[in-house]
Amino acid sequence: MAAQPAPDPARDAAVAAAALSAGRLRLALQPVRPALRPDLLCFHEALARVETPDGALLSAARFAETLERQGLAPALDRAALALALGLLRRDRGARISVNVSATTVGDRRWGLLLDAAAEADADVARRLIVELTETARADPAAALVFRDRIAARGASFALDDFGAGHADAETARALRPDILKLDASLCDDDARVAEAVALAADFEALTVAEGVERRPDARRLASLGVDALQGRLTGEPVCEAA
């Protein structure tokens, strides 16, 4: 596999758009594990990857925000959802989360894709988690309708990037996610972690600390009441076969 080129948001977004058009999106699965039982598995997060012309794989962090600004995030999210649903159909024991941009919340085609999957196989929908990312601000009313539609289909709803971007306590209280994912930038601050854990307890949400790389941090987060961990310590993202 070729080394990743230096970041260039405009170029990376163009590569991603071309890959989407050609059906060359891939998913890298990263495990989320219980903080007190790292030998077990809660679920996998499906992270989008696209291939450059020279064979390197670019992560969504390189192009997602640019695609949002260009109005192309819904296309990315539909493609990622379709791939994740396919994985759930093939592996009946899997539980997978897939990211959705705030700009996709009102996308009719994304919703119809979920509806069709749930109607065809309710068990697939029950093992799906939808993570609302917070790099763009979602309309509060539309986000609540989106959250309720996901719940009606039997899937779980997660609020991603809590403590960064637009995700805050007010948003979390309004949306009452099943899973509250704590941004890595928040996880170094014990007081903020404790506040997030207390907030999540109000609506009985599972808390996941992101970006965990060291065992001392894992022990500290577990002692603060965080339920699950995600990061290099729990496992690197691994791409599904093309």
C-alpha positions as CSV (number, residue, x, y, z in Angstrom):
1,M,0.0,0.0,0.0
2,A,1.4,3.4,-1.0
3,A,2.1,6.0,1.7
4,Q,-0.5,8.7,2.2
5,P,0.4,12.0,0.5
6,A,0.6,15.2,2.5
7,P,-2.8,16.6,3.3
8,D,-4.4,18.9,0.7
9,P,-8.1,19.3,1.5
10,A,-9.2,20.4,-2.0
11,R,-7.2,17.7,-3.7
12,D,-8.3,15.1,-1.2
13,A,-12.0,16.0,-1.6
14,A,-11.7,15.8,-5.4
15,V,-10.1,12.3,-5.0
16,A,-13.0,11.3,-2.7
17,A,-15.7,12.7,-5.0
18,A,-14.2,10.7,-7.9
19,A,-13.9,7.6,-5.8
20,L,-17.6,7.9,-4.8
21,S,-18.6,8.3,-8.4
22,A,-16.6,5.1,-9.3
23,G,-17.9,3.1,-6.3
24,R,-14.5,2.9,-4.7
25,L,-15.4,3.7,-1.1
26,R,-14.1,1.3,1.5
27,L,-14.7,0.9,5.2
28,A,-12.1,0.4,7.9
29,L,-13.5,-1.2,11.1
30,Q,-12.2,0.0,14.4
31,P,-13.2,-1.8,17.6
32,V,-14.9,-0.1,20.6
33,R,-14.3,-2.1,23.8
34,P,-15.6,-2.1,27.3
35,A,-13.4,0.0,29.6
36,L,-13.3,-2.7,32.3
37,R,-13.2,-5.7,29.9
38,P,-10.9,-4.7,26.9
39,D,-11.0,-8.4,25.9
40,L,-14.6,-8.0,24.8
41,L,-16.2,-6.0,22.0
42,C,-19.0,-3.5,22.1
43,F,-19.1,-2.7,18.4
44,H,-17.0,-1.6,15.4
45,E,-17.1,1.9,14.0
46,A,-17.0,1.9,10.2
47,L,-14.6,4.6,9.0
48,A,-14.7,5.8,5.4
49,R,-11.6,5.3,3.2
50,V,-11.0,6.2,-0.4
51,E,-8.2,5.1,-2.7
52,T,-5.9,7.6,-4.4
53,P,-4.7,7.0,-8.0
54,D,-1.4,5.7,-6.7
55,G,-3.0,3.3,-4.3
56,A,-2.9,5.1,-0.9
57,L,-6.0,5.1,1.3
58,L,-7.2,8.4,2.5
59,S,-9.2,8.6,5.8
60,A,-12.5,10.6,5.9
61,A,-10.8,13.1,8.2
62,R,-8.9,14.3,5.2
63,F,-11.9,15.2,3.1
64,A,-15.2,15.0,5.1
65,E,-15.4,18.7,6.0
66,T,-14.6,19.8,2.5
67,L,-17.3,17.5,1.1
68,E,-19.8,19.0,3.6
69,R,-19.1,22.5,2.3
70,Q,-19.4,21.2,-1.3
71,G,-22.8,19.6,-0.6
72,L,-21.4,16.1,-1.2
73,A,-21.5,14.7,2.3
74,P,-24.9,12.9,1.7
75,A,-23.4,11.0,-1.2
76,L,-20.6,9.8,1.0
77,D,-22.9,8.9,3.9
78,R,-25.3,7.0,1.6
79,A,-22.4,4.9,0.2
80,A,-21.0,4.2,3.7
81,L,-24.4,3.2,5.0
82,A,-24.9,0.8,2.0
83,L,-21.5,-0.8,2.7
84,A,-22.2,-1.1,6.4
85,L,-25.6,-2.7,5.8
86,G,-23.9,-5.2,3.5
87,L,-21.5,-6.1,6.3
88,L,-24.3,-6.5,8.8
89,R,-26.1,-8.8,6.4
90,R,-23.0,-11.0,5.9
91,D,-22.0,-11.2,9.5
92,R,-25.0,-11.9,11.7
93,G,-23.0,-11.3,14.9
94,A,-21.6,-7.9,14.0
95,R,-22.7,-4.6,15.4
96,I,-21.5,-1.6,13.3
97,S,-21.7,2.2,13.6
98,V,-21.6,4.4,10.6
99,N,-21.1,8.2,10.6
100,V,-23.6,10.7,9.3
101,S,-22.9,14.4,8.7
102,A,-25.3,17.0,10.0
103,T,-25.8,18.0,6.4
104,T,-27.2,14.5,5.7
105,V,-29.9,14.7,8.4
106,G,-32.6,15.9,5.9
107,D,-31.4,13.7,3.0
108,R,-34.4,11.7,1.7
109,R,-32.4,9.1,-0.1
110,W,-30.3,8.2,3.0
111,G,-33.5,7.8,5.0
112,L,-35.1,5.6,2.3
113,L,-32.0,3.4,2.3
114,L,-32.4,2.8,6.0
115,D,-36.1,2.3,5.7
116,A,-35.7,-0.4,3.0
117,A,-33.0,-2.2,5.0
118,A,-35.1,-2.3,8.1
119,E,-38.2,-3.5,6.3
120,A,-36.2,-6.2,4.5
121,D,-34.4,-7.4,7.7
122,A,-35.2,-5.9,11.1
123,D,-32.3,-7.7,12.7
124,V,-29.8,-5.8,10.4
125,A,-31.3,-2.4,11.5
126,R,-31.1,-3.5,15.2
127,R,-27.4,-4.0,14.9
128,L,-26.8,-0.7,13.2
129,I,-25.6,2.4,15.1
130,V,-25.8,5.8,13.4
131,E,-23.3,8.4,14.7
132,L,-24.2,12.0,14.1
133,T,-20.9,13.9,13.6
134,E,-20.7,17.5,14.7
135,T,-18.3,19.2,12.3
136,A,-21.3,21.0,10.9
137,R,-24.3,22.3,12.9
138,A,-27.5,20.4,12.5
139,D,-30.9,22.1,12.7
140,P,-32.1,21.1,16.2
141,A,-35.7,20.2,15.0
142,A,-34.5,18.3,12.0
143,A,-31.9,16.4,14.1
144,L,-34.6,15.3,16.5
145,V,-36.8,14.1,13.7
146,F,-33.8,12.2,12.3
147,R,-33.0,10.7,15.7
148,D,-36.7,9.5,16.1
149,R,-36.7,8.0,12.6
150,I,-33.6,6.0,13.5
151,A,-35.1,4.8,16.7
152,A,-38.4,3.8,14.9
153,R,-36.3,1.6,12.6
154,G,-34.7,-0.2,15.6
155,A,-31.2,1.2,15.1
156,S,-29.2,3.0,17.8
157,F,-28.3,6.7,17.8
158,A,-24.9,8.1,18.8
159,L,-23.8,11.7,19.2
160,D,-20.2,11.9,18.0
161,D,-17.4,14.4,18.9
162,F,-18.9,15.5,22.2
163,G,-16.8,18.3,23.6
164,A,-15.7,19.4,20.2
165,G,-17.3,21.0,17.2
166,H,-21.0,21.8,17.8
167,A,-21.8,19.0,20.2
168,D,-22.6,20.3,23.7
169,A,-24.7,19.5,26.7
170,E,-27.7,21.2,25.3
171,T,-27.6,19.2,22.1
172,A,-27.1,16.0,24.1
173,R,-30.1,16.7,26.4
174,A,-32.3,17.5,23.4
175,L,-31.3,14.4,21.3
176,R,-30.9,11.9,24.2
177,P,-28.5,9.6,22.3
178,D,-28.1,6.0,23.1
179,I,-24.4,6.5,22.9
180,L,-22.4,9.6,23.8
181,K,-18.9,9.6,22.2
182,L,-16.4,11.8,24.0
183,D,-14.0,13.6,21.7
184,A,-10.3,12.9,22.3
185,S,-9.7,16.6,23.1
186,L,-12.1,16.3,26.1
187,C,-10.6,13.1,27.5
188,D,-7.5,14.7,28.9
189,D,-9.6,16.8,31.3
190,D,-10.9,14.7,34.2
191,A,-13.5,17.3,35.3
192,R,-15.0,17.5,31.8
193,V,-15.0,13.7,31.5
194,A,-16.8,13.4,34.8
195,E,-19.4,16.0,33.7
196,A,-20.0,14.2,30.5
197,V,-20.4,10.8,32.3
198,A,-23.0,12.5,34.7
199,L,-24.8,14.0,31.7
200,A,-25.0,10.7,29.9
201,A,-26.4,9.0,33.0
202,D,-29.3,11.4,32.9
203,F,-30.6,9.7,29.7
204,E,-28.9,6.3,30.3
205,A,-26.5,6.6,27.4
206,L,-23.3,4.5,27.0
207,T,-20.2,6.7,27.1
208,V,-17.3,6.0,24.7
209,A,-13.9,7.8,25.1
210,E,-12.3,8.3,21.7
211,G,-8.6,8.5,20.8
212,V,-7.3,6.3,23.7
213,E,-3.7,5.3,23.1
214,R,-2.2,4.6,26.5
215,R,-3.1,2.1,29.3
216,P,-2.8,4.7,32.1
217,D,-5.4,6.8,30.2
218,A,-7.6,3.8,29.8
219,R,-7.4,3.1,33.6
220,R,-8.1,6.8,34.4
221,L,-11.1,7.0,32.1
222,A,-12.5,3.8,33.5
223,S,-12.1,5.1,37.0
224,L,-14.1,8.2,36.0
225,G,-17.0,6.0,34.9
226,V,-16.5,5.9,31.1
227,D,-18.1,2.8,29.8
228,A,-16.1,2.0,26.6
229,L,-12.9,3.0,24.8
230,Q,-11.9,3.5,21.2
231,G,-8.4,4.2,19.8
232,R,-5.1,2.6,19.0
233,L,-5.1,0.9,22.4
234,T,-8.2,-1.0,21.6
235,G,-7.4,-1.7,18.0
236,E,-6.4,0.0,14.8
237,P,-8.9,0.4,12.0
238,V,-8.7,-2.5,9.6
239,C,-10.1,-2.2,6.0
240,E,-12.6,-4.7,4.7
241,A,-11.6,-6.5,1.6
242,A,-12.3,-4.5,-1.6
